[in-house]
Amino acid sequence: MERILLCKPKMSGRELDFIKPALAEDWAVPMGPDVTAFEKELGAVIGAENVVALESGTSAIHLALILCGVKPGDEVIVQSMTFCASTNPVAYLGATPVFVDSESDSWNMNPDLLETAIKDRIAVTGKTPKAIIPVALYGMPYQIERILAIADRYGIPVIEDAAEGFCSRYQGRVLGTFGRFGILSFNGNKMITTSGGGALICPDKETADKAKWYATQARESYPYYHHEVVGYNYRLSNISACIGRAQLTVLEEHLAHHRHVQEMYCELLKDVKGITMHCNPALEYDSNFWLCTATLDPELRVRGQENAYKEVITGAVGGAAGVIHTASSATTDCQPNDNVEALRVCLDKANIEARPLWKPMHKQPVYKNAPAYVNGVSESLFKVGICLPAGPYVTDDDVRYIVDTIKESLN
């Protein structure tokens, strides 16, 4: 059978309807009318007027940090349990990430720990952190109202990383529209795709125009190329925007499908002892369930568990188009439990893609010297969590097959 992927992109069938006219009119260039149209259509969907289409969510975070005035030597507070794209742009600017751990219900930034971190950084450095980046982990909303209230007390802008949470809502409002800036991603495996791409949600037109200027090499108004600050080649291409416009026509369908798959997992696994699906923790949360995630009881026994981590992985486990650096060891000092790895292997042998949760950034060797305010939640979740397929190509029969495979894998 064809491999069941975590979130394989599905075309709407209308992509060529947008691409062909663009090519016929020679708009196969970095910018064009479809980029502007995509920004307007995207803004209408999320309820924001000032949206800047970019080549990636990572570039959107980078520009948001620049627009917040982040410079070398500054500090930026980042949720620790996240993908590296939330954190790396801080390092690009010569600033230092300050990691804040999660709360146990949403798995996202713990507001109490956030305030502890702010107070301590001011006491230690004499300076206030320049920005706060909460993350919508796997689509789950964060406590944005509490985070904003804390940020406002100290005058710190909030950059919402909603890359995984496109059209997730908190108290009925779309993520990315609460803070100073919002970040979206349209990478190949996201809720909709532009092949690769992202967007920066800005507070006003002036800021959006400045973001566009930075994203197109920061050129001054001379008849020749004159630059007074460093700019970037970050704008979304016109052809990619064509794909995005077509994808918006099936957005609601994709959202409904992801939530349906989540409901199926919950129903089919509800009586399986030792496996717990991660669900909306309260009524104000409305996750898009970009990926469906579960936790495994440490006492759960999985077939082949005794062989977990015995060999160095030779291929990429998700993402990176297979580009990896061969590890020097099969294990690290912070990794999922043996039963999680054993279940991943069992699913892989059944042609099902699964992967562990994001490894907390404060446990990544590259950030070993960064300040971290931890409570053990993200590390404990990383030990027991697994991501299951949820994309638009995952059928009801696929979900049943995945659940049957999980059940058969248990000793």
C-alpha positions as CSV (number, residue, x, y, z in Angstrom):
1,M,0.0,0.0,0.0
2,E,1.0,3.6,-0.5
3,R,2.8,5.1,2.5
4,I,0.6,7.1,4.8
5,L,2.3,10.4,5.4
6,L,1.9,12.8,8.4
7,C,0.5,15.6,6.3
8,K,0.9,15.2,2.5
9,P,-0.2,18.3,0.6
10,K,-3.3,18.0,-1.4
11,M,-4.0,20.2,-4.4
12,S,-7.4,21.8,-4.9
13,G,-7.6,21.0,-8.6
14,R,-7.7,24.8,-9.3
15,E,-4.0,25.6,-9.1
16,L,-3.5,25.6,-12.9
17,D,-6.5,28.0,-13.2
18,F,-4.3,30.6,-11.4
19,I,-0.9,29.5,-12.7
20,K,-1.7,29.4,-16.5
21,P,-2.9,33.1,-16.7
22,A,0.2,34.2,-14.7
23,L,2.5,32.4,-17.1
24,A,0.6,33.6,-20.1
25,E,1.2,37.2,-18.9
26,D,4.8,36.5,-18.0
27,W,4.3,36.9,-14.2
28,A,6.8,34.1,-13.5
29,V,8.8,36.5,-11.4
30,P,9.4,37.0,-7.7
31,M,6.6,39.6,-7.5
32,G,3.3,40.0,-9.3
33,P,-0.4,40.7,-9.0
34,D,-1.1,37.2,-7.5
35,V,1.0,38.0,-4.5
36,T,-1.1,41.1,-3.8
37,A,-4.3,39.2,-4.4
38,F,-3.2,36.3,-2.1
39,E,-2.4,38.8,0.7
40,K,-5.8,40.3,0.4
41,E,-7.6,37.0,0.3
42,L,-5.6,35.7,3.1
43,G,-6.4,38.7,5.2
44,A,-10.1,38.3,4.6
45,V,-9.9,34.7,5.8
46,I,-8.1,35.5,9.1
47,G,-9.5,38.9,9.8
48,A,-6.4,41.0,9.3
49,E,-5.8,43.9,6.9
50,N,-2.0,44.0,6.7
51,V,-0.5,40.7,5.6
52,V,2.8,40.3,3.9
53,A,3.4,37.1,1.9
54,L,6.9,35.8,2.3
55,E,9.0,32.8,1.3
56,S,8.7,31.0,4.7
57,G,7.4,31.3,8.2
58,T,11.1,31.5,9.3
59,S,11.7,34.6,7.3
60,A,8.5,36.1,8.8
61,I,9.8,35.5,12.3
62,H,13.2,37.1,11.3
63,L,11.5,40.2,9.9
64,A,9.2,40.5,13.0
65,L,12.3,40.4,15.2
66,I,14.0,43.1,13.1
67,L,10.8,45.3,13.3
68,C,10.8,44.8,17.1
69,G,14.3,46.3,17.1
70,V,16.2,43.1,18.2
71,K,19.9,43.6,18.0
72,P,23.0,41.7,19.0
73,G,23.2,41.2,22.7
74,D,19.4,41.4,23.2
75,E,17.3,38.6,24.6
76,V,14.1,37.2,23.2
77,I,11.8,34.9,25.2
78,V,10.8,31.8,23.1
79,Q,8.6,28.8,24.0
80,S,11.0,25.9,24.5
81,M,8.8,23.2,23.1
82,T,8.8,24.1,19.4
83,F,10.5,23.6,16.0
84,C,13.8,25.3,15.6
85,A,12.4,27.9,13.1
86,S,10.9,29.7,16.1
87,T,14.3,30.1,17.7
88,N,16.9,30.2,15.0
89,P,16.0,33.8,13.7
90,V,16.9,35.1,17.2
91,A,20.4,33.6,16.7
92,Y,20.6,35.1,13.2
93,L,20.4,38.5,14.7
94,G,23.1,37.8,17.3
95,A,20.5,37.9,20.1
96,T,20.0,35.2,22.8
97,P,16.9,33.1,23.1
98,V,15.5,32.7,26.6
99,F,13.5,29.5,26.8
100,V,10.2,29.2,28.8
101,D,8.7,25.8,29.5
102,S,5.1,24.6,28.8
103,E,1.9,24.1,30.7
104,S,0.6,20.6,30.9
105,D,-2.8,21.1,29.3
106,S,-2.1,23.0,26.1
107,W,1.6,22.0,25.9
108,N,2.3,25.7,25.1
109,M,4.0,28.5,26.9
110,N,3.4,28.6,30.7
111,P,2.2,32.2,31.5
112,D,3.4,32.0,35.2
113,L,6.8,30.8,34.1
114,L,6.9,33.5,31.5
115,E,6.5,36.3,34.1
116,T,9.1,34.6,36.3
117,A,11.5,34.6,33.3
118,I,10.9,38.3,32.6
119,K,11.5,39.4,36.1
120,D,14.7,37.4,36.4
121,R,16.1,38.6,33.1
122,I,15.6,42.2,34.1
123,A,17.3,41.4,37.5
124,V,20.2,39.6,35.8
125,T,20.8,41.8,32.8
126,G,19.2,45.1,33.7
127,K,17.3,45.0,30.4
128,T,13.8,43.9,29.4
129,P,13.6,41.1,26.8
130,K,12.8,42.6,23.3
131,A,10.0,40.2,22.3
132,I,8.0,37.1,23.4
133,I,7.3,34.3,21.0
134,P,4.5,31.8,22.0
135,V,4.0,28.9,19.7
136,A,0.7,27.1,18.6
137,L,2.2,23.6,19.0
138,Y,0.6,21.2,16.5
139,G,-2.2,23.8,16.0
140,M,-3.1,24.0,19.7
141,P,-3.8,27.6,20.9
142,Y,-1.8,29.2,23.7
143,Q,-3.2,31.3,26.6
144,I,-2.8,34.5,24.5
145,E,-4.8,36.8,26.7
146,R,-2.7,36.0,29.8
147,I,0.5,36.2,27.8
148,L,-0.5,39.6,26.4
149,A,-1.4,40.9,29.8
150,I,2.0,39.9,31.2
151,A,3.8,41.3,28.1
152,D,1.9,44.6,28.4
153,R,2.9,45.0,32.0
154,Y,6.6,45.1,30.9
155,G,6.1,46.7,27.5
156,I,7.3,43.7,25.5
157,P,5.8,43.0,22.0
158,V,4.4,39.5,21.4
159,I,5.2,37.7,18.1
160,E,2.6,34.9,17.7
161,D,4.2,31.9,16.0
162,A,1.0,30.4,14.5
163,A,2.9,28.5,11.8
164,E,1.3,25.3,12.9
165,G,-1.9,26.9,14.0
166,F,-3.3,28.4,10.7
167,C,-7.0,29.2,11.5
168,S,-6.8,27.8,15.0
169,R,-8.8,30.0,17.3
170,Y,-8.8,31.2,20.9
171,Q,-12.1,32.4,22.2
172,G,-13.3,32.5,18.6
173,R,-10.5,34.7,17.3
174,V,-7.9,33.5,14.8
175,L,-4.4,33.0,16.1
176,G,-1.8,35.5,14.8
177,T,-4.2,38.4,15.1
178,F,-3.7,39.1,18.8
179,G,0.0,40.1,19.2
180,R,2.1,42.8,17.6
181,F,3.0,40.4,14.8
182,G,1.6,37.0,13.7
183,I,3.5,34.3,11.8
184,L,2.0,31.9,9.3
185,S,3.5,29.0,7.3
186,F,2.5,27.5,4.0
187,N,5.2,24.9,3.9
188,G,4.5,21.7,2.0
189,N,3.1,19.9,5.0
190,K,1.0,22.7,6.5
191,M,-2.8,23.2,6.5
192,I,-2.6,24.8,3.0
193,T,0.6,25.1,1.0
194,T,2.2,27.5,-1.5
195,S,4.9,24.8,-1.9
196,G,7.1,26.8,0.4
197,G,6.0,30.0,1.9
198,G,4.7,32.0,4.9
199,A,3.2,35.3,5.9
200,L,3.8,38.1,8.4
201,I,0.7,39.7,10.0
202,C,1.4,43.3,10.8
203,P,-0.3,45.8,13.1
204,D,-0.8,48.5,10.5
205,K,0.0,49.5,6.9
206,E,3.1,51.4,7.7
207,T,4.7,48.4,9.4
208,A,3.6,46.1,6.6
209,D,5.2,48.4,4.0
210,K,8.4,48.4,6.0
211,A,8.3,44.6,6.2
212,K,7.9,44.5,2.4
213,W,10.8,46.9,2.0
214,Y,13.1,44.8,4.2
215,A,11.9,41.7,2.3
216,T,12.9,43.2,-1.1
217,Q,16.5,44.1,-0.4
218,A,15.8,47.4,1.4
219,R,16.5,49.6,-1.6
220,E,16.5,53.4,-1.3
221,S,14.7,55.6,-3.8
222,Y,17.5,56.3,-6.2
223,P,17.7,55.4,-9.9
224,Y,20.4,52.8,-9.0
225,Y,20.6,50.3,-6.2
226,H,21.5,52.1,-3.0
227,H,21.3,50.4,0.4
228,E,21.7,51.9,3.8
229,V,20.6,48.9,5.8
230,V,20.8,45.1,5.2
231,G,17.8,43.8,3.4
232,Y,16.6,40.3,2.5
233,N,15.2,38.4,-0.5
234,Y,12.2,37.1,1.4
235,R,9.1,37.9,-0.8
236,L,6.8,35.1,-2.0
237,S,7.0,34.3,-5.7
238,N,4.0,35.1,-7.9
239,I,3.7,31.4,-9.0
240,S,3.7,30.3,-5.4
241,A,1.1,32.9,-4.6
242,C,-1.1,31.3,-7.4
243,I,-0.9,28.0,-5.6
244,G,-1.8,29.7,-2.4
245,R,-4.9,31.4,-3.9
246,A,-6.1,28.0,-5.2
247,Q,-5.4,26.4,-1.8
248,L,-7.6,29.0,0.0
249,T,-10.6,27.6,-2.0
250,V,-10.3,24.3,-0.1
251,L,-9.1,25.7,3.3
252,E,-12.4,25.0,5.1
253,E,-12.4,21.4,3.7
254,H,-8.9,20.8,4.9
255,L,-9.7,22.2,8.4
256,A,-12.8,20.1,8.7
257,H,-10.9,17.0,7.6
258,H,-8.1,17.4,10.2
259,R,-10.7,17.8,13.0
260,H,-12.6,14.8,11.7
261,V,-9.4,12.7,11.8
262,Q,-8.7,13.8,15.3
263,E,-12.3,12.8,16.4
264,M,-11.7,9.3,14.8
265,Y,-8.5,8.8,16.7
266,C,-10.1,9.8,19.9
267,E,-13.0,7.4,19.4
268,L,-11.0,4.4,18.2
269,L,-8.3,4.8,20.9
270,K,-10.6,5.7,23.8
271,D,-10.5,2.1,25.2
272,V,-6.8,1.4,24.6
273,K,-5.2,1.6,28.0
274,G,-2.0,3.6,28.1
275,I,-2.6,5.8,25.0
276,T,-4.1,9.3,25.4
277,M,-4.9,11.7,22.6
278,H,-4.1,15.4,23.1
279,C,-7.4,17.3,22.8
280,N,-8.6,20.9,23.2
281,P,-8.2,21.4,27.0
282,A,-11.2,23.9,27.3
283,L,-14.0,25.5,25.3
284,E,-11.9,28.6,24.5
285,Y,-9.4,26.4,22.6
286,D,-10.1,25.5,19.0
287,S,-7.1,23.7,17.5
288,N,-6.9,23.0,13.8
289,F,-5.2,19.6,14.7
290,W,-2.5,20.1,12.1
291,L,-1.1,16.9,13.5
292,C,-2.8,14.5,15.8
293,T,-0.7,13.8,18.8
294,A,-0.8,11.2,21.6
295,T,1.1,10.3,24.7
296,L,2.1,6.8,25.8
297,D,2.1,5.7,29.4
298,P,5.7,4.8,30.4
299,E,4.5,1.4,31.5
300,L,3.0,0.6,28.1
301,R,4.9,-2.2,26.4
302,V,5.4,-2.2,22.6
303,R,6.6,-5.1,20.4
304,G,10.3,-4.7,19.7
305,Q,10.8,-2.2,22.5
306,E,14.0,-4.1,23.6
307,N,15.7,-3.1,20.3
308,A,14.9,0.6,20.5
309,Y,17.9,2.9,19.9
310,K,20.3,0.0,19.1
311,E,21.3,1.4,15.7
312,V,22.1,4.9,14.4
313,I,19.3,6.2,12.1
314,T,20.5,6.4,8.5
315,G,17.6,8.3,7.0
316,A,15.6,11.4,7.9
317,V,12.6,10.8,10.1
318,G,10.3,13.4,8.5
319,G,11.1,16.8,7.0
320,A,14.4,18.2,5.6
321,A,13.8,16.3,2.3
322,G,16.1,13.6,3.6
323,V,19.0,15.9,4.2
324,I,20.6,15.0,7.5
325,H,24.0,14.7,9.2
326,T,24.8,11.2,10.3
327,A,24.7,11.1,14.1
328,S,27.7,9.9,16.1
329,S,25.6,7.9,18.5
330,A,22.2,6.2,18.5
331,T,21.2,8.0,21.7
332,T,21.2,11.4,23.4
333,D,20.7,12.5,27.0
334,C,17.1,13.6,26.1
335,Q,15.1,11.3,23.9
336,P,11.6,9.6,23.8
337,N,11.0,6.5,25.9
338,D,11.8,3.2,24.3
339,N,8.1,2.4,23.8
340,V,7.6,5.5,21.8
341,E,10.5,4.7,19.5
342,A,9.4,1.1,19.3
343,L,5.9,2.2,18.2
344,R,7.4,4.6,15.6
345,V,9.3,1.7,14.2
346,C,6.2,-0.6,14.2
347,L,4.3,2.1,12.3
348,D,7.1,2.7,9.9
349,K,7.3,-1.0,9.0
350,A,3.5,-0.9,8.3
351,N,4.2,2.0,5.9
352,I,2.9,4.7,8.3
353,E,4.9,7.8,9.0
354,A,5.0,8.9,12.6
355,R,7.5,10.9,14.6
356,P,8.2,12.1,18.1
357,L,7.2,15.5,19.4
358,W,9.5,18.4,19.0
359,K,12.5,18.1,21.2
360,P,12.6,21.1,23.7
361,M,14.9,23.7,22.5
362,H,16.5,24.1,25.9
363,K,17.7,20.5,25.5
364,Q,19.2,21.1,22.0
365,P,23.0,21.1,22.1
366,V,23.2,24.2,19.9
367,Y,21.4,26.2,22.6
368,K,22.9,24.5,25.7
369,N,24.2,27.9,27.0
370,A,20.9,29.8,26.6
371,P,19.0,30.8,29.7
372,A,16.0,28.5,30.4
373,Y,13.1,28.6,32.8
374,V,11.8,25.1,33.0
375,N,9.3,23.0,35.0
376,G,9.9,19.6,33.4
377,V,6.7,19.6,31.4
378,S,8.2,19.8,27.9
379,E,10.9,17.2,28.7
380,S,8.3,14.8,30.1
381,L,6.0,15.3,27.1
382,F,8.9,14.7,24.7
383,K,9.6,11.4,26.4
384,V,6.1,10.1,25.9
385,G,4.6,11.9,22.9
386,I,4.1,10.8,19.3
387,C,2.6,12.5,16.2
388,L,0.2,10.6,14.0
389,P,-0.9,11.3,10.4
390,A,-3.7,13.8,9.9
391,G,-3.3,15.3,6.5
392,P,-6.0,15.7,3.8
393,Y,-4.9,12.4,2.1
394,V,-5.5,10.4,5.4
395,T,-8.8,8.5,4.8
396,D,-11.1,7.0,7.4
397,D,-9.8,3.5,6.4
398,D,-6.2,4.9,6.9
399,V,-7.1,5.9,10.4
400,R,-8.6,2.5,11.2
401,Y,-5.5,0.8,9.8
402,I,-3.2,3.1,11.9
403,V,-5.2,2.3,15.0
404,D,-5.3,-1.4,14.2
405,T,-1.5,-1.3,13.7
406,I,-1.0,0.5,17.1
407,K,-3.2,-2.1,18.8
408,E,-1.3,-5.0,17.2
409,S,2.0,-3.4,18.2
410,L,1.1,-3.6,21.9
411,N,2.3,-6.5,24.1
